Amino acid sequence: MDDQTFRNRADAALADLHKRLSQASDRHDFEADFNAGAMTIEFEDRPAKFVVSPNAPVRQIWVSAHSKSFKLDWDDVRGAFVLPSTKQTLVEMIGEAIGQQLGETVSL
C-alpha cells in the first residue's frame, strides 16, 4: 500500500470511528475528540484517556488504551484495519475497550 492509499484508508477509518463514537457518547459516559489526524477518547468516572492515531511510516493505526499499545494492520479481505492477535476491526476493538473502561456493553 502506498502512502496516499494508507492516508485515505486511515482518514476514512478514523472519520467513521468518530461518527460512531459521537453517537455512542450520547448513551455512554465518554467524550471523543478528533483533531489534527488523531483521536482521543476521554472518561471522567474512572479517569482514563485512549488515543487512536495513524502511523504512516509503518502504515498502521496505533491505539493506546488500558496502559497498552495496539497496532492494527490493513486487512484487504475485511476492508478495515484489524488487530492481528484478535482479528477485531478498529471499531470492534475500540467498542470492547470502552466497554471494559465503563463496565458495560458498548456497541459502535
C-alpha positions in Angstrom: 0.0 0.0 0.0 1.4 3.4 -0.9 1.4 6.5 1.4 -1.6 8.1 -0.2 -3.7 4.9 -0.1 -2.8 4.5 3.6 -3.7 8.1 4.4 -7.1 7.7 2.6 -7.9 4.5 4.4 -6.7 5.8 7.8 -8.7 9.0 7.4 -11.8 7.1 6.4 -11.4 4.7 9.2 -11.0 7.4 11.8 -13.8 9.5 10.4 -16.1 6.5 10.6 -15.0 5.7 14.1 -15.5 9.3 15.3 -19.0 9.3 13.8 -19.8 6.1 15.7 -18.3 7.4 18.9 -20.2 10.6 18.7 -23.5 8.7 18.5 -22.5 6.3 21.3 -21.3 9.1 23.6 -24.9 10.2 23.8 -25.7 6.9 25.5 -22.5 6.3 27.4 -20.2 8.4 29.7 -17.2 9.4 27.5 -16.1 12.1 25.1 -14.4 11.6 21.7 -12.4 14.4 20.0 -10.9 14.1 16.5 -8.3 16.7 15.9 -5.2 17.0 13.7 -5.5 13.4 12.5 -5.6 11.8 15.9 -8.5 10.9 18.1 -8.8 11.0 21.9 -11.5 9.2 23.9 -11.7 10.5 27.5 -13.6 9.2 30.5 -14.3 11.2 33.7 -15.6 8.5 36.0 -12.7 6.1 36.4 -10.5 8.7 34.6 -8.7 7.5 31.5 -7.7 8.6 28.1 -7.4 6.5 24.9 -5.5 7.7 21.9 -6.1 6.5 18.3 -3.7 7.7 15.6 -2.3 6.7 12.2 1.4 5.8 11.9 2.2 6.4 8.3 5.8 5.1 8.2 4.6 1.6 9.2 1.1 2.0 7.7 -0.7 1.1 10.8 -3.2 2.6 13.2 -2.0 2.7 16.7 -4.2 2.6 19.8 -3.2 3.4 23.3 -5.7 2.1 25.8 -5.7 0.5 29.2 -1.9 1.3 29.5 -1.2 -0.9 26.5 -0.4 -0.2 22.9 -2.2 -1.9 20.0 -1.1 -1.9 16.4 -3.7 -2.5 13.7 -2.9 -3.5 10.1 -5.0 -3.1 7.0 -6.8 -6.3 6.0 -7.8 -6.3 2.3 -10.4 -9.1 2.9 -12.3 -7.2 5.6 -11.6 -3.8 4.1 -10.6 -2.5 7.6 -7.8 -2.0 10.0 -7.6 -5.2 12.1 -5.7 -6.2 15.3 -3.7 -9.3 14.2 -3.9 -11.0 17.6 -7.7 -11.0 17.9 -8.8 -10.3 14.3 -11.0 -7.5 15.7 -11.6 -4.4 13.5 -10.7 -1.0 14.8 -14.4 -0.4 15.6 -14.8 -3.7 17.4 -11.6 -3.2 19.4 -12.5 0.3 20.5 -16.0 -0.7 21.4 -14.7 -3.5 23.6 -12.0 -1.3 25.2 -14.7 1.4 26.0 -17.0 -1.3 27.4 -14.2 -2.5 29.7 -13.5 1.0 30.9 -17.1 1.7 31.6 -18.0 -1.7 32.9 -20.9 -2.1 30.4 -21.5 -3.3 26.8 -20.9 -0.6 24.2 -21.9 -1.2 20.6 -20.5 1.2 18.0 
